[in-house]
Amino acid sequence: MNKETIIKYYDYTLPFYRFFYHKNSNSVHYGFWDESVRNHQEALLNVNKFLAKIADIKKSDIILDAGCGVGGSAIWLAKNYDVKVVGITISKQQVKEAQRLSRINNVERDVNFYERDYLNSGFSDKSFDVVWAVESVCHADDKKDFLREAHRVLKSGGRLVVDDGFLLRSAENDKEKKDFNAFLEGMALPNLASEHRFKELLEEIGFKNIRIYDKTQEALPSAKKIYRMSILSYPMAKITELFHLTPHLLTLNNLAGITQYKVIKKGLAEKAKKAAIG
């Protein structure tokens, strides 16, 4: 999948995510529901809390948010941990929005956002204490390319934390294949890495102390929320596309909102968080 497809997806859906999904949390990812969470926004922010804990974020850390979206995690880290964060995304619109939000949250001195590719970031070797990637590695055709770059820019003993979806098994019939492919296409994903293979790649690159946390059940309420929203909006998207009011991209995205829940419920994919030492 080429970068232009991914950029087009995020540029077009940016206001939809803002108004119908993440609101003030600025979090373009699944939430993490546990006993401390009371609503969807808290679940989204709870992902940041969990990742910061397993990444052992410290005040002196310099963090690279690889695939930063509209800057939600970067801004949250700067506000809650008093760290320096560099966020990168290939979407110019996301950079502009992240910069706007950093000013609103008064952290513009602690966070910087750039239009860069996390496969070839342009940063010097050993520049960061932490590489943080929330639902962004899934957009890489070859996940090893991302891991190689992350390892290069991490300081010795630096930490990588990845929150993403992973493939558990292959589709067993035509219906599962159709649902899975609709999910990938509608979310601008080239593929999903299997959990086993991703762990192998981490080891091949040179990461140590790899820890894996299966958070599928905690993410399921968010998947269900997206499903319910999409069940209602998918027919509307088909009609507005028919009258050339919205692009096919939006129709595909709404279909993906339906099929992502089916993919998870059928056990094709999982939601997991991985931490490793460089």
N, C-alpha and C positions, 0 to 999 in steps of 0.2 A: 504494500500500500504506500503510495507516494505521500510526501509531506503536505502537498496542497490539499489533499482530501481531508486530512486531519485538521489542518488550519481552517478550512471552510466549515467543517463540522462545528468546531469550537467557536468560531466567530459568529456563526448564525445562531447557535443555541445559547449563547452567553446571556441574553435577556430572559430566556425561558427558564434557565437554571436559577437566575437571580430571583425572579418573581414567583416561580412555582415550586422551587425546591430548597435552595440553601438560605435565601434571605440574608439576614445579618451575620450568619456564621461564615459566609463566603467560602463554603466547603463543597467542592464539586466531587463528592465521593459518597459511598455508602456510610451509614452511621454504625455505631457500635453500641448496642442496647444492653445494659446490665441493670442491676438493682439500684444504681445511683441515678439513672436516667428517667426523666419525667416526660420528655417530648422529643420530637424529631430534631430540633435545633441542638438540644443538649447531646443527643446521640451523635450528631456530626462532630461536635467539638470534643466528644469523648474519645474519638479516634486520635486526635492530637495528644490528648492526655496520656493515652495508653502508649503511643509511639514514643513520646518524650521520656516516659519512664523506662521503657526497654532499651532506648538508645542512650540512657543515662546522660541526658542533656545537662551541661554545666554552664555557668555564667560566662566563662571565658571562651566558649565554643564559637567557631565560625562555621556556619551551616550552609550547605548548598541544597536548595529545594529544587530538585530536578524534575521539571514538569510541574511548575508551581501553580498552574491555573490562574485564578484571579488573586492569588496571594494570601488566601485564607490561613494556611498553615504558617507561612512565613511571618505574617502579622501577629498571629497568636503566639508564636514562639518568642518574638521580640517583646511583646507585652508581658508575657508570663515568666520568661526566663532571662530577660535582659541580655540577649545574645545578638550577634550580628548574623544576618541571613541574606544570602544572595539567591534570588529566585530566577529561574530561566524557563522560558516557554517559546515555542516556535510561532505562537500567535501574537501578532502585534496588538490586536484588540485586547487580549488578556493582559499584556504588559501595561497598556494605558489604564485599564480598569484597576489593576493591582497598584499602580502608582497613585491613582486617585484614592483608593481605599487606605493606603498607607498614610496619606496626608490626613484623611478623616480621623484615623486612629492615632495620629501624632507619633508615628514610629518611622517617619521618612528618613531619619538620620541613622536608623539601625537596619533598615532593609533596603535592598537595591534590586531592581528587576530589569532583566535584559531579554531581548529577543535572540535567543541562542538555542542550539540543538544539544540535547544532553548526550548525544552520541559523539559529538565533537565540540566540546564546550568552549575551547579556547583558553581555559584557565591553566595556570602553571601546575606542574607536578606538585603533589603534596600541599595543596592550598587549603584544604578543609578538614575540620575535625569530624564532621558528620555529613554524609550524603543521605538526604531524606527524599523518598519517592512514594507518593501516595497516588495509586491508581494511574500511574503514568507509564510504567515499564511495559504495560500491556500494549502500548502503541508502537513499540519497537518491533520491526520484522524479526530481527535476530536479537534475543535478549542478551546474548553474550557480548554484543557490541556495547550495550549499556553497562554491563558489569565491568568490562575492561576499562571503560572510561571512568567509572566510579572509583575503581581501584587506583587508577592513575592519579586522580586529583585528591585522594585521601592521604592524610598524613599517616605516618607509621603508627599503628594502633588505633587509627580512626575507625569510626563505626558507620556501617550502612544499615539503613532500616527501610524495608519495602513493604508496602501495604497494597495488595493487588488480588486479582482473581486468577485462579490456576485451574488447569484442566485435570480432572480426576480419571476420566476414562473416555474412550472414543464413543461416538454415537452408534447405537446398536440397530437402528432402523431408519427408514426414510423420514419419518416424522421428527425424530430427534435431530437428524442431520439438517432438516429444514429449519427447525427452531434455532439450532446452534448457529447456523450460517446467517439467519436473520438477525440474531443478537450481535454477531461480529460486524456485519455490514452496517447496521443501524447505529452502532457505537463507534464506528470508524476504527475497528480493531483488525489487524492483519491475522492474528492468531492468539491463542492463549498457551503459555508454556505449561507443561505438566509440572506438578510439584517436585516429583523425583528428579526430572531433568534439570530444573532450576537449581536444585541443591547441588547436583553434579557440576553445573556451570560455576557456581560459587566456589566450589572446591578447586576446580580447574584453574580459575583465575588467581586463587591464592588466599581467599577469605578463610578465616578460622572462627572457631567458637560459634558455629551457625545454630541459631535457635528458630524454631518454627512454631507459630501459634495459630491453630485452626479457629477462626472466628466466624465460621459460616452461620451458626445459629444466632450469634449476636447481630449479624448483618441482615438476617432474614426479614425483620420488620421493615427495614428500609427497602429491601427488594419488593416486599409486598406493597408498600406505599407507592413505589414507582409503577408497579403492575396495575394497581387500582386507578391511578391517574391516567395511565396509558389506555386502559380499557375504555375510558370515557373519551379521551382525546384522539384516539386512532381514527374512529369514523369521521370525526370533524376534520382531521388532517387530510383524509382521502377526499373529502368534499371540497375543501379549500384548494387542494392541489388540482382537482378537476377543473376548477374555475380560474386556475393560474394565479391564485392569491398567495400560495405558499409553495416552496420547492419540494421535490421528491425526497430530499434529505430529511425533511421534518416528518414525512409519512414513515420513512424507514426507521427514524429514531423512535417514534411512538410504537411501532411494531416491535422494536428491540426492547422497549420497556415492558412489553407483555412477555416476550420470549425469555428475557433474562431470568425472570422468576421461575419459569418452567425448567430452564437449564439447571438452576440451582436445586430446585425441588427434586428433580429426577436424578441428581447425583452426578451430573456431567462435570460440574465445576464447583469450586469452593472459594471461600473468602479467607485468605490467610495473610498473616503478618510475619515477616522474616527479619531477623537481625543477625548481623555478622560483623566480625572484626577484620579490618584490612591488614 
